[in-house]
Amino acid sequence: MDTNLPVSKNPRVVIVGCGFAGLRLAKELRHAPVQVVVIDRNNYHNFQPLLYQVATGALEADSIAYPIRKIFAGQENFFYRMADVQRVEPERNTVVTHIGDIHYDYLVLATGSLTNFFGIESLERNAMQIKSIPNALNLRSFIFQNFEKALLTENPDERQALMNIVVVGGGPTGVEISGSLAEMRKHVLPKDYPELDLQQMQIILVEAGAELLGPMSKKSQQKSKEYLEELGVQIRLNTSIKRYENCRAYYSETEFIPTENLIWAAGVNGAAIPGLPPEIVARNKRINVNQWNRVEGFENVFAIGDVANMVTEDMPRGLPMLAPVAQQQADLLAKNLVRILQGQAPENFKYLNKGVMAIVSRNKAVVDLPKDVHFNGFFGWLTWLFVHLMTLVGFRNKIVAFIDWAFSYFNSDQALRLIIRPFSRRDVKDDRGKKAAEHQTATPEYIPTPPAIQTPVG
Ligand SMILES: Cc1cc2nc3c(=O)[nH]c(=O)nc-3n(C[C@H](O)[C@H](O)[C@H](O)COP(=O)(O)OP(=O)(O)OC[C@H]3O[C@@H](n4cnc5c(N)ncnc54)[C@H](O)[C@@H]3O)c2cc1C
């Protein structure tokens, strides 16, 4: 297949991935004497920090995504191809995609990360993840679908498992989604499901480490725990989920939490693309780069953002996988590519940490700024809202998000609770009959409904 890219007198920079890093780099190269070719398997940029709000019905999926072609309308040196990159062939300066081969003069890998299930096959098969818009929509539908099922069952064990939600991973995503689910339990579910006893519904946040929000300050760790406990979230620290089978999340060989809803937010790996020598791919699948984001051993291949493993003196385990790191690396690489073309030496990257934050619920967020400045509560919440609103891509998205948030705030409601999954007669009828029968047997185990239509993570 021909990718129909025009021939240019300028060198071609191929950027794989239009997340935070790829998007910023392509924009910053708008006046550079290069042809910019962006390849992404999705035709939109996805604002991942707000995925959990889509998953819990607080925001529409469309308000956290933006079409790539629209972002770059009018940028003359920009070309986009929607494709899945399958392999890099550096010896031919080519990437192999499902729509054909694309030649590059400079290659920038900005492919982000993938959920890390630590090789636990039962989790990979049955847990829900939250890395893409289809994941988030699926999660929302699945939880509401399970509530519909909980209304129908006569079996108390099954009802409990259908209503329990286990979130694994006490980082920002796990904390934020647990808080949001607890608000949903308080404000939304009692209105929609008056027939169910919501006291029964447990939201359990499981974390392998000794505290929540590991990389944040002690103050933020304690405050977020306090906020979640006030909302009725059960927190189990120093606990790992070892496997997830038959609606049971096992935290030891024999002990388990019954749940049909297990959300896995316990870690990510770099999304390295095959074709690079294995010795330059770190254990967490991030690609080793130097201080200019140049991939070890290559003159014209770079990696930025989550997929880049840049080790510094103060961060020997690599820079954190955060949007500002991705954007700052993209900014510098845009300058460095021009410097390289002009025969000048590139500059070294230095991460400027502007702070980190996590929201727990309405009026409650924790914020850590440089120089040991911490704040939380209402002011932290306002700061979180402001920063996220400003960083969303597209004016329409900012307005829609603002309206959705204002609506939720003043009505204590989340308007978005449609179940949008393909209707399955098996899920709703036949399987229900089968499950009820299984619950009446001496060993009350039942087979879970497949939790998610697994889509390639983006
Ligand atoms: C739920 C969640 C919440 C988060 N919250 C925060 C937060 O509050 N603050 C913060 O700073 N960071 C947060 N992060 C992390 C942040 O989103 C990442 O650090 C950031 O997205 C990294 O940018 P990136 O460009 O490296 O990768 P991404 O944004 O992941 O973009 C990668 C792109 O590459 C494309 N791609 C991947 N492989 C291929 C392929 N083979 N072929 C074609 N296209 C491909 C994907 O479709 C995607 O568009 C969060 C992440 C998640 C998942």
Ligand as a Chemical Component Dictionary entry (heavy atoms), coordinates in Angstrom:
data_LIG
# 
_chem_comp.id                   LIG 
_chem_comp.type                 NON-POLYMER 
_chem_comp.pdbx_formal_charge   0 
_chem_comp.three_letter_code    LIG 
# 
loop_
_chem_comp_atom.comp_id 
_chem_comp_atom.atom_id 
_chem_comp_atom.alt_atom_id 
_chem_comp_atom.type_symbol 
_chem_comp_atom.charge 
_chem_comp_atom.model_Cartn_x 
_chem_comp_atom.model_Cartn_y 
_chem_comp_atom.model_Cartn_z 
_chem_comp_atom.pdbx_ordinal 
LIG C1  C1  C 0 -5.540 7.539  33.689 1  
LIG C2  C2  C 0 -4.299 8.400  33.591 2  
LIG C3  C3  C 0 -4.218 9.570  34.356 3  
LIG C4  C4  C 0 -3.087 10.376 34.266 4  
LIG N1  N1  N 0 -3.030 11.533 35.015 5  
LIG C5  C5  C 0 -1.980 12.370 34.874 6  
LIG C6  C6  C 0 -1.933 13.618 35.565 7  
LIG O1  O1  O 0 -2.858 13.951 36.322 8  
LIG N2  N2  N 0 -0.858 14.435 35.358 9  
LIG C7  C7  C 0 0.157  14.085 34.509 10 
LIG O2  O2  O 0 1.095  14.862 34.336 11 
LIG N3  N3  N 0 0.157  12.909 33.863 12 
LIG C8  C8  C 0 -0.881 12.048 34.010 13 
LIG N4  N4  N 0 -0.903 10.856 33.340 14 
LIG C9  C9  C 0 0.268  10.489 32.530 15 
LIG C10 C10 C 0 0.242  11.211 31.197 16 
LIG O3  O3  O 0 -0.995 11.036 30.572 17 
LIG C11 C11 C 0 1.387  10.675 30.358 18 
LIG O4  O4  O 0 2.589  10.953 31.012 19 
LIG C12 C12 C 0 1.385  11.317 28.991 20 
LIG O5  O5  O 0 0.210  10.995 28.290 21 
LIG C13 C13 C 0 2.618  10.864 28.204 22 
LIG O6  O6  O 0 2.578  11.434 26.932 23 
LIG P1  P1  P 0 3.162  10.644 25.694 24 
LIG O7  O7  O 0 3.021  11.573 24.540 25 
LIG O8  O8  O 0 4.503  10.113 26.030 26 
LIG O9  O9  O 0 2.217  9.391  25.496 27 
LIG P2  P2  P 0 0.650  9.306  25.237 28 
LIG O10 O10 O 0 -0.030 10.547 25.648 29 
LIG O11 O11 O 0 0.232  8.029  25.846 30 
LIG O12 O12 O 0 0.535  9.180  23.653 31 
LIG C14 C14 C 0 0.986  8.074  22.944 32 
LIG C15 C15 C 0 0.335  8.077  21.573 33 
LIG O13 O13 O 0 0.984  7.118  20.764 34 
LIG C16 C16 C 0 0.025  6.393  20.015 35 
LIG N5  N5  N 0 0.637  5.089  19.723 36 
LIG C17 C17 C 0 1.209  4.237  20.607 37 
LIG N6  N6  N 0 1.717  3.162  19.986 38 
LIG C18 C18 C 0 1.455  3.333  18.665 39 
LIG C19 C19 C 0 1.724  2.559  17.518 40 
LIG N7  N7  N 0 2.392  1.390  17.574 41 
LIG N8  N8  N 0 1.299  3.009  16.319 42 
LIG C20 C20 C 0 0.627  4.180  16.219 43 
LIG N9  N9  N 0 0.354  4.960  17.289 44 
LIG C21 C21 C 0 0.770  4.551  18.496 45 
LIG C22 C22 C 0 -1.182 6.329  20.921 46 
LIG O14 O14 O 0 -2.369 6.132  20.183 47 
LIG C23 C23 C 0 -1.130 7.709  21.599 48 
LIG O15 O15 O 0 -1.887 8.663  20.903 49 
LIG C24 C24 C 0 -2.023 10.020 33.409 50 
LIG C25 C25 C 0 -2.113 8.848  32.645 51 
LIG C26 C26 C 0 -3.248 8.051  32.731 52 
LIG C27 C27 C 0 -3.350 6.802  31.895 53 
# 
loop_
_chem_comp_bond.comp_id 
_chem_comp_bond.atom_id_1 
_chem_comp_bond.atom_id_2 
_chem_comp_bond.value_order 
_chem_comp_bond.pdbx_ordinal 
LIG C1  C2  SING 1  
LIG C2  C3  SING 2  
LIG C2  C26 DOUB 3  
LIG C3  C4  DOUB 4  
LIG C4  N1  SING 5  
LIG C4  C24 SING 6  
LIG N1  C5  DOUB 7  
LIG C5  C6  SING 8  
LIG C5  C8  SING 9  
LIG C6  O1  DOUB 10 
LIG C6  N2  SING 11 
LIG N2  C7  SING 12 
LIG C7  O2  DOUB 13 
LIG C7  N3  SING 14 
LIG N3  C8  DOUB 15 
LIG C8  N4  SING 16 
LIG N4  C9  SING 17 
LIG N4  C24 SING 18 
LIG C9  C10 SING 19 
LIG C10 O3  SING 20 
LIG C10 C11 SING 21 
LIG C11 O4  SING 22 
LIG C11 C12 SING 23 
LIG C12 O5  SING 24 
LIG C12 C13 SING 25 
LIG C13 O6  SING 26 
LIG O6  P1  SING 27 
LIG P1  O7  DOUB 28 
LIG P1  O8  SING 29 
LIG P1  O9  SING 30 
LIG O9  P2  SING 31 
LIG P2  O10 DOUB 32 
LIG P2  O11 SING 33 
LIG P2  O12 SING 34 
LIG O12 C14 SING 35 
LIG C14 C15 SING 36 
LIG C15 O13 SING 37 
LIG C15 C23 SING 38 
LIG O13 C16 SING 39 
LIG C16 N5  SING 40 
LIG C16 C22 SING 41 
LIG N5  C17 SING 42 
LIG N5  C21 SING 43 
LIG C17 N6  DOUB 44 
LIG N6  C18 SING 45 
LIG C18 C19 SING 46 
LIG C18 C21 DOUB 47 
LIG C19 N7  SING 48 
LIG C19 N8  DOUB 49 
LIG N8  C20 SING 50 
LIG C20 N9  DOUB 51 
LIG N9  C21 SING 52 
LIG C22 O14 SING 53 
LIG C22 C23 SING 54 
LIG C23 O15 SING 55 
LIG C24 C25 DOUB 56 
LIG C25 C26 SING 57 
LIG C26 C27 SING 58 
# 
